[in-house]
Amino acid sequence: MEAENSPVWSLYIIETRLGTWYTGITTDVNARFDKHEKGTGAKNLRGKGPLKLVFNQVVGTRSDAAKLEWQVKQLSKAQKRQFVVLGKLPTRELPTKCAVSTLTTSTAAK
């Protein structure tokens, strides 16, 4: 069972002036965003301002936040945009051309 004083973790996405997106997790989105803006956050964002917070979502435990972060980082840019709009991960679609194989068995008596 989770302790009552455990910090609540959030996932956030920041857009740089170049249009690239950075995804991270933290217990305080505003403080973390301020660090990124001051250049003391992730090296990936240094010199790429101004920065814009495009999404944040309270997740819960650090473990759950890290799992969601990994899932979001696996998405294409279009899928990330869909995630930001809908607030949920896109469902995986089957390829439009699926080969369906059927097995036929012979029931003839020997």
Secondary structure, DSSP 8 states (H G I E B T S, - for coil): ---TT---EEEEEEE-TTS-EEEEEES-HHHHHHHHHHT-S-GGGTT--S-EEEEEEEEESHHHHHHHHHHHHTS-HHHHHHHHHHSS-------SS-------------
